[in-house]
Amino acid sequence: MKFWTDTEGVWVPLVVTVAVVALLEALVRPRLRQVSLDIMENADLEILKETAKNCWTNMGVTAALILTVDAAMLQADPIEPHFRVAEDDEDDFAFDLEKLQLTLDLLAGISLVYCMWAVIGCVVALMYVEPLSNTDAIKFFVANPASIGTPALSIGFACLYTLVAAGMWVVGSSGVFNAAVYYTFLLVVLLVTIGEARDKAGFDPVAGNSSKSIEWQWVTSEYFATPEKWPWFAAGAKKDAKAQRIYRRMGMAIDHGVAAEEAS
C-alpha cells in the first residue's frame, strides 16, 4: 500500500503552501521579542506575574478551541460540490478538487500543530512561573522575552491557516464566486485586525502631547472643556450628553488616580 498520489501536478500547491508558511515564519518570528516588549511596555510590574498567568491561560484556552476546529476539518468528509459540473469537465474538476482537498488538509494540519505548540508553550510557562515570586517572575521575563509573543504568534498563524483552509472548502463546495466574496472579506478582516493590533501596541498611558496619549487625555479635566482638542473618534460625543457624562466620569477617575500616584 502506498500513501501518495500519482496525479501529475498535484504537488505544486502543496509545495507553494509550505513555501508561504516558511516565508511567513522567517519574516514574523524574529519580531517575537518586540511583541512581548510591546505587551510589557506599560505593564504594572507589581502584578506582572498574575497578568502573565491570565494571558497564558486565555491563549491556551483559545488555542485549544481552534485545535478542535482543525481536528474536525481533518476528519471531515471530502469536499463535494453543491453545484452541477458539466460532463466534459468532470475529469478536470476532479483533479482540481483533489488539489484543493490536499491543500486544505495540509493547512489544517499545520494550524493544528501551531495550536498544540501554543497550548504546550502556555502550560510550560505556567508551570515554571507559578511557584515564582513576582520579582522572580520579572527575572523570568527578562531571560525569556518571547514567552508571551510565541503562543500569541502561533495562535495568529493558526487562525490565518484555518480560515484559508475553510476558503478552499468554499471553493470546492460553492464555487469561485462565493470563494471570491469569502477571501475578499477575509482580506479586509485581516488588514483591519493587523491595523488594530498596531494601534493597540502604540498605546501611551504617559501624559504628554503624543497622538496616542491624547486619545485618553481628552476626558481629563485639562482637556475636556475644549472639544477642539478631542480626538476624531470622540466627535460623536460632542452632542451626546449621556456619552459626555460617562466619559467625564472616567476622566475624573483618571484624574484621581494620577493625583494619588503623584501624592505617593
N, C-alpha and C positions, 0 to 999 in steps of 0.2 A: 504494500500500500504506500502510495506517495501522497504528500501533503502540500503540493504546489500545483499551480495551474499551468497548462500548456498553451493557453490563449496568448497569441502574439500581441505584444504591445501593452499588456495589462500591467506590466511593472512600471511603466512610465509615471503614472500619477502617484504610485507608492513612493518611488524614488524622489519625486518632486516634493511630496509631503514631508518625507524625512529631512530633505534639504532645508525646507522652510522652517521646520521645528528647530533644527540645529542652528540656523541663522538667527532666529529669534533668541535662542539661548545665548548665543555669542554676543548679541547686541544688548540684551537686557540684564543678564546675570551679573555682569560687572557692576551694575548700579545698585546691587542689593544693599551695600553699606549705606548708600545715600538714602534709600528708602527708610531704613531703620533710624538714621540720623534725623530725617525729617519728622518721623513719628516722635522721637525723644527730644527734639529741639526745645520744645516748650513744656515738656513734661514736668510735673511736680515730683522731684526726686525723692521726697519723703514718702510717697506712696507708689514708687515705681514698681516695686515687686508685685503689689496687688493689681496694678494696671496691666502689667505684662501677663500675669496669670489670666486675667479676663480676656485679653487679646488672644492668647493661645487657646483658651477654652472655646471662644467663639469661632476662631478659624478652624479648629479641629472639628467642631460640630458641622460647620459649613462644608468642609471638605468631605466629611463622611456622607453628608446628604447628596452631594454631587456624585460621589463614588457610586451610590446606589443607582443613579440615573445611567451612568456609564455601563455598569454591570448589566442593567436591563437592556441597553442598546445592543450590547454584545450578544445577548441571548435571545433577542427578538427574532421573529420570522424574517426571511429575506424580503427585500423591497419588492412590492407588487404595484404595478401602475394602476391608477384609478381612472385611466382614460384608454381609449382604443388605439391600437397600433396597427398600421397597415400591414397586410401580409408580406408585402415586398420588403418591408423594413424590419421584420421581426428578428432576423439574424443580427443585423447591426444594432438593434435596440438591446438584444440580449447581451451582446458584447459590451455596450456602454453601461448596461445595468450591472454587469459583473465588475467593471472598474469602479463604479460608484459604491457598490457593496463592500468591496475590499478596502477602498479608501476610507469609507465610513468606519469599518471595523478597526482599521489602523488608528484613526484619530480617537475613537472611543477608548481603545486600549491605552494609547498614550495619555489621554486625560485621566483614565483610571489610575495609572501609575503616578501621575502628578498628585492626585488626591491622596493616594496612600502615602506618598512622600510627605505631604503636608501634615497628615494625621500623625504619622510616626514622629516627625520633627516636633510637633506641638507636645506630644506625650513625653518625649525625651527631655525637652526643655522644662516642662512642668516638673518632671521627676527630680531634676537636678537643682532647680531654683526653689522649689517648695521648702526644703529644710534650711535654706539660707536666711540670714538676717537681711534687712533692707539694704544695709551698707554693702554686704557681700553680694547681694543681687546687682547692685550698681557695678561692682567689680566684674561680675559675670558679663554684663552688657559691654563693658569696656573691652573685655577679652573676646567677646562673641558679638560683634556689632551687627551681624546679619541674622541674628536669631529670630527676629520678628519679620524681617524682609523676606527670608527664604520661604516660609509657608505662605505668606501673602502673595508672593510671585507665583508659587505653584498653583494656588487657587485661581489666580488670574488666568494663567495658561490653561488650566483645566476647563474653566468656563468658556474660554475662546474656542478650544478644540471641540468641546461638546456641542457648542452652537453651530460651528462649521459642519460638524458631522450631521447634526439634525437637518441642516440645509440640504445636504446631499440626499437625505431621505425624502425631502420635499421635491427635489429634482426628479427622482425616480418614481415617486408615487403621484405627484400632482403636476408635473410638467415644468417647462422653463419659465413660463410667465409667473407662476406662484413663487418659484425659486428666486426669480429676479426681484420680486417685491420683498421677499424674506431677506435676501442678502443686502438689499439696499437699506432696509430698516435696521438690520444688524450693524451695518457700517455706520449709520447715523448714531445708533446707541453706543457703539464702541468709541467713536470720536467724542461724543458728549461725556462718556464716562472718563476717558483719558483727560479731557479738559477739566472735569470736576475734581479729579484726583490731583492734578497740578494746582488747581485753585486752592484746595484744602491744604496742600503741602506748603503753600505760601502764607498761611495764616500767621499773623503777627500780633500777639497779645500785649506787646510793649507799646505804651502810648507814644505817639510821635506823628510825623507828617507823611509816613508811607501810606500808599493806597490801601494796603492790607490792614493797617491799624485804624484808618479812617472808617473802614467797614463796620467796626463795632463802636468806635468812639462817638459816633453821631448821636447815640442815645444818652450820653453823659451830659451833665449839667453845662459843660463848657460849649457843647455844640448843638444841643437840642433846640435852643431858641433861635438858631439860624438855619432854616431849612435849605438855604442855598448851598450849605456845606454837606448836606446829606448825600450819601452815595446814590447811584442810579436806581438800585433795586428798592430804595425806600421812597421813591416818588409817589407810589400809591398811598402811602401813609399820611401825606401832607393834607389830604382832605378827608381822612378817616379818623374820627375822634376815638373810636374804640381801639384802633391799632396804635394810635399815639399814646393812649393810657397804658397799654400793655408794654410798648417799647420804653416809655418813660419809667415804668416800674422796674424794668430790667436795668435801665440806666442808673437808677437810684441804688440798686443792689451792687452794681459795678463801682459806683462812687463810694459806697460804704465799705466794700471790700478793699479798694485801693487805699482809703483812709486808714483802715485797720492795719494793712501791711506797712504803711509808712509810719504809723504810731509804734509798731513793734520793732 
